[in-house]
């Protein structure tokens, strides 16, 4: 895989994932990234995201149900699963969990250049203090055998599609919009709950 592959994440996809992590601050949470490869082949565009689980995130049957429903819905829109998002249970844990690698491995079978995004609580804290405006996630990609952290500070391999995304995120955090996030756990408990979060950005 080329080390120069770029990932560009749209504002709503980005905000949904972070609000999901903030809603369940004391639990590990995860989600999938939906998008497409750009025509140039050098960029993967992450157009949307779906928050998955906040309890027992490693269980296979609920994950399989979620992926079938997600692929069916987004396939009709010309999008496919292009990556995975993970936030660790502990604030100070910056290690990529085994469950994240396993689900990432599954996704690479269908989309070899998949991204694995890990929430970086330090960057999120800096953003809240007004110190940093870069994406509050670490980017991992898979080489022949393992997941590797891509770049470091100043790397533009993960970019926000809209430069204002972090400003909008801060507004949503201050208005406690994270309370409105619905994930697949919520939907499986009560199927009337909308896992697409259609009304979140209205």
C-alpha positions in Angstrom: 0.0 0.0 0.0 1.2 3.5 -0.8 2.2 5.5 2.2 0.9 8.6 0.4 -2.7 7.6 0.3 -4.8 10.4 1.8 -8.1 10.2 3.7 -10.5 13.1 3.6 -13.3 13.0 6.1 -16.5 15.0 5.7 -17.7 17.1 8.6 -20.9 15.2 9.5 -19.1 11.8 9.4 -16.3 13.2 11.7 -18.7 14.9 14.2 -21.0 11.9 14.5 -18.1 9.7 15.6 -16.8 12.1 18.2 -20.2 12.8 19.7 -20.7 9.1 20.0 -17.5 8.7 22.0 -18.5 11.7 24.2 -22.0 10.2 24.9 -20.3 7.0 26.3 -17.2 8.5 27.9 -16.6 5.5 30.2 -17.0 2.8 27.5 -15.1 1.8 24.4 -17.2 2.7 21.3 -16.8 2.0 17.6 -18.2 2.9 14.2 -17.7 2.3 10.5 -16.7 4.8 7.8 -18.5 5.0 4.5 -17.1 6.4 1.4 -15.3 5.8 -1.9 -12.0 6.0 -3.6 -11.5 9.2 -5.6 -10.9 9.0 -9.3 -7.2 9.8 -8.9 -6.7 6.6 -6.7 -4.7 8.6 -4.2 -7.5 9.7 -1.9 -10.2 7.9 0.0 -13.2 10.1 0.7 -15.0 9.3 3.9 -18.5 10.7 3.2 -20.5 9.3 6.2 -20.1 7.3 9.4 -22.4 5.0 11.4 -21.9 4.7 15.2 -22.0 1.0 16.1 -21.7 -0.1 19.7 -20.9 1.1 23.2 -21.3 -2.3 25.0 -19.7 -5.6 24.2 -18.2 -4.2 21.0 -16.4 -7.4 20.1 -19.5 -9.5 19.7 -19.8 -10.9 16.2 -23.5 -11.5 15.6 -24.6 -7.9 16.3 -21.7 -6.6 14.2 -22.7 -8.8 11.3 -26.3 -7.7 11.4 -25.1 -4.0 11.5 -22.8 -4.4 8.6 -25.4 -6.1 6.5 -27.9 -3.3 7.1 -25.2 -0.6 6.6 -24.0 -2.1 3.3 -27.5 -2.5 2.0 -28.4 1.1 2.8 -25.2 2.8 1.6 -24.6 0.5 -1.3 -27.7 2.0 -2.9 -26.0 5.4 -2.6 -22.8 4.3 -4.2 -20.9 4.2 -0.9 -19.1 1.2 0.7 -17.4 0.6 4.1 -13.9 2.1 3.8 -12.8 2.0 7.4 -13.4 1.7 11.1 -13.4 4.1 14.1 -12.5 3.2 17.7 -12.4 5.0 21.0 -10.8 3.3 23.9 -12.5 2.9 27.3 -9.7 4.7 29.2 -9.0 8.3 28.5 -5.2 7.8 28.6 -5.2 4.6 26.5 -3.6 5.3 23.1 -3.1 1.6 22.1 -5.0 0.1 19.2 -7.2 -2.5 20.8 -7.3 -6.1 19.5 -11.0 -5.8 18.6 -10.2 -2.7 16.5 -7.5 -4.6 14.6 -9.8 -7.6 14.1 -12.7 -5.6 12.7 -10.2 -3.6 10.6 -8.8 -6.8 9.2 -12.3 -7.9 8.2 -12.9 -4.6 6.4 -9.6 -4.8 4.5 -10.7 -8.0 2.9 -13.3 -6.0 1.0 -11.5 -2.6 0.9 -7.7 -3.2 1.1 -6.8 0.5 1.6 -9.2 0.9 4.6 -8.5 3.4 7.3 -8.6 2.7 11.0 -9.2 5.8 13.1 -8.5 5.9 16.8 -9.9 8.8 18.9 -7.0 10.8 20.4 -8.2 12.2 23.7 -5.2 14.5 24.1 -6.0 16.2 20.7 -9.6 16.4 21.7 -8.6 18.1 25.0 -6.3 20.5 23.1 -9.2 21.3 20.7 -11.5 22.1 23.7 -8.8 24.4 25.0 -8.4 26.1 21.6 -4.9 24.9 21.2 -5.2 22.6 18.2 -7.4 22.4 15.1 -6.2 19.2 13.5 -8.4 16.1 13.3 -8.7 14.6 16.8 -8.0 11.1 15.5 -5.0 9.0 14.8 -4.8 7.3 11.4 -3.7 3.7 11.0 -3.4 1.8 7.8 -2.5 -1.8 7.1 0.7 -3.0 5.4 1.3 -6.6 4.5 0.8 -7.9 8.0 0.0 -5.2 10.6 -1.7 -1.9 11.4 0.7 1.1 11.5 0.2 4.6 12.8 0.5 6.9 9.8 2.5 10.1 10.0 2.7 12.3 13.1 2.0 15.9 13.9 1.7 17.9 10.7 0.9 14.9 8.5 -1.9 15.7 6.1 -2.8 12.1 5.3 -6.0 12.5 7.3 -7.7 15.8 6.5 -11.0 17.4 7.3 -13.0 18.1 4.1 -14.5 21.3 5.6 -11.9 23.4 7.5 -14.7 24.6 9.8 -15.5 21.0 11.1 -13.8 21.5 14.5 -15.6 24.8 15.0 -18.9 23.2 14.3 -17.9 20.2 16.6 -17.2 22.6 19.5 -20.7 24.2 19.0 -22.2 20.8 19.1 -20.3 19.8 22.3 -21.2 23.0 24.1 -24.9 22.5 23.2 -24.6 18.8 24.4 -25.7 17.5 21.0 -24.0 14.2 21.9 -27.1 13.3 23.9 -29.0 12.8 20.7 -26.6 10.3 19.0 -28.2 6.9 18.3 -25.9 3.9 17.7 -26.6 0.3 16.7 -26.8 -0.8 20.3 -29.7 1.7 20.8 -31.4 0.6 17.6 -31.1 -3.2 18.5 -32.7 -2.3 21.9 -35.5 -0.3 20.3 -35.8 -0.5 16.5 -37.8 2.7 16.3 -34.5 4.5 17.1 -32.8 5.8 13.9 -29.3 4.5 13.5 -28.8 6.8 10.6 -29.1 9.8 12.9 -31.1 11.6 10.1 -32.2 14.5 12.3 -28.9 15.1 14.1 -27.7 18.0 11.8 -31.1 19.7 11.3 
